Amino acid sequence: MSVRIEFLSANVLAPMSSDEKVEFILKSVRKDTILVLEESLSREEEKTLITQTMKSITADFPGIEVSTLGPGYDDLRSRLIKLLGGRVGGLTVVGPSNLVKQVKRDPDKIRLLAGK
């Protein structure tokens, strides 16, 4: 039994709109792939991802598991970047719920148990 994991650079999703990102992620996850995104999704993107997932649940696609680690910084530089609409890092893991058996999130790490 093997599990496919893709690590995506922030450069892959950067030129996409929020809707295009969600569509790209759902398309990949429907192919039984766990995605590790170099940059965390915005709260709005994560909300849209969950909403779109709920609309597309079937017997063949039971849904997703999402876990995000934020950058954890709250200094002046980070606040200024956020204020200007930028992001300061983070990590998001998205996988189909039929593969992701368990997700544990600590402040600095995500533990994921996957299998069929």
C-alpha positions as CSV (number, residue, x, y, z in Angstrom):
1,M,0.0,0.0,0.0
2,S,1.4,3.4,-1.0
3,V,0.3,6.9,-0.3
4,R,1.1,9.7,-2.8
5,I,2.4,13.0,-1.2
6,E,3.1,16.1,-3.2
7,F,5.1,19.0,-1.8
8,L,4.1,22.2,-3.6
9,S,6.2,25.3,-3.7
10,A,4.5,28.6,-3.0
11,N,5.4,29.6,-6.6
12,V,2.9,27.0,-8.0
13,L,-0.1,28.6,-6.3
14,A,1.1,32.3,-6.2
15,P,-0.2,33.3,-9.7
16,M,-3.6,31.7,-9.1
17,S,-6.7,33.4,-7.8
18,S,-8.3,32.0,-4.6
19,D,-10.9,30.1,-6.6
20,E,-8.2,28.6,-8.9
21,K,-6.2,27.5,-5.8
22,V,-9.2,25.7,-4.3
23,E,-10.0,24.0,-7.6
24,F,-6.4,22.9,-8.0
25,I,-6.3,21.5,-4.5
26,L,-9.6,19.6,-4.8
27,K,-8.6,18.2,-8.2
28,S,-5.3,16.9,-6.7
29,V,-6.9,15.5,-3.5
30,R,-9.6,13.7,-5.5
31,K,-6.7,11.7,-7.1
32,D,-5.9,10.3,-3.6
33,T,-3.0,12.7,-3.1
34,I,-2.0,14.4,0.1
35,L,-0.7,17.9,-0.6
36,V,1.8,19.8,1.5
37,L,1.7,23.5,0.6
38,E,4.7,25.5,1.3
39,E,2.6,28.5,2.3
40,S,-0.5,28.5,4.4
41,L,-3.9,29.2,2.9
42,S,-5.7,32.4,4.0
43,R,-8.6,31.9,6.3
44,E,-10.9,32.8,3.4
45,E,-9.3,30.3,1.1
46,E,-9.5,27.6,3.7
47,K,-13.2,28.4,4.2
48,T,-13.9,28.3,0.5
49,L,-12.0,25.0,0.2
50,I,-14.2,23.4,3.0
51,T,-17.4,24.8,1.4
52,Q,-16.5,23.5,-2.0
53,T,-15.6,20.1,-0.5
54,M,-18.9,19.8,1.3
55,K,-20.7,20.4,-2.1
56,S,-18.7,17.6,-3.8
57,I,-18.9,14.8,-1.3
58,T,-19.9,11.5,-2.8
59,A,-19.4,7.8,-2.1
60,D,-16.1,8.0,-4.1
61,F,-15.0,11.3,-2.5
62,P,-15.7,11.3,1.2
63,G,-14.1,14.7,1.9
64,I,-10.8,16.2,3.1
65,E,-8.7,16.8,6.1
66,V,-7.0,20.2,6.4
67,S,-4.4,21.3,8.9
68,T,-2.5,24.5,8.8
69,L,0.5,25.8,10.7
70,G,0.8,29.6,10.8
71,P,4.1,31.4,10.9
72,G,3.8,32.0,14.6
73,Y,5.3,35.5,14.3
74,D,3.6,38.5,15.8
75,D,6.4,41.1,15.4
76,L,6.1,44.5,13.8
77,R,7.5,43.2,10.4
78,S,4.9,40.4,10.3
79,R,2.0,42.7,11.1
80,L,3.1,45.2,8.4
81,I,3.4,42.4,5.8
82,K,-0.1,41.2,6.7
83,L,-1.5,44.7,6.7
84,L,-0.2,45.1,3.1
85,G,-1.9,41.9,2.1
86,G,1.2,39.7,2.1
87,R,1.9,36.4,3.9
88,V,4.7,35.6,6.2
89,G,4.9,31.8,5.7
90,G,3.2,28.8,7.2
91,L,2.3,25.3,6.0
92,T,-0.9,23.6,5.0
93,V,-1.5,19.9,4.6
94,V,-4.6,18.8,2.7
95,G,-5.6,15.1,2.1
96,P,-8.6,13.0,1.3
97,S,-10.3,11.8,4.4
98,N,-10.3,8.2,3.2
99,L,-6.4,8.3,3.4
100,V,-5.8,10.5,6.4
101,K,-6.4,8.4,9.5
102,Q,-5.3,10.8,12.1
103,V,-4.0,14.4,12.3
104,K,-2.4,15.9,15.4
105,R,-1.4,19.5,15.4
106,D,0.9,21.1,17.9
107,P,2.0,24.7,17.8
108,D,5.1,23.8,15.8
109,K,4.3,20.6,13.9
110,I,1.7,18.5,12.3
111,R,1.6,14.7,12.7
112,L,-0.3,12.9,10.1
113,L,-1.1,9.2,10.0
114,A,-2.1,8.1,6.5
115,G,-3.0,4.8,4.8
116,K,-5.7,2.8,3.0
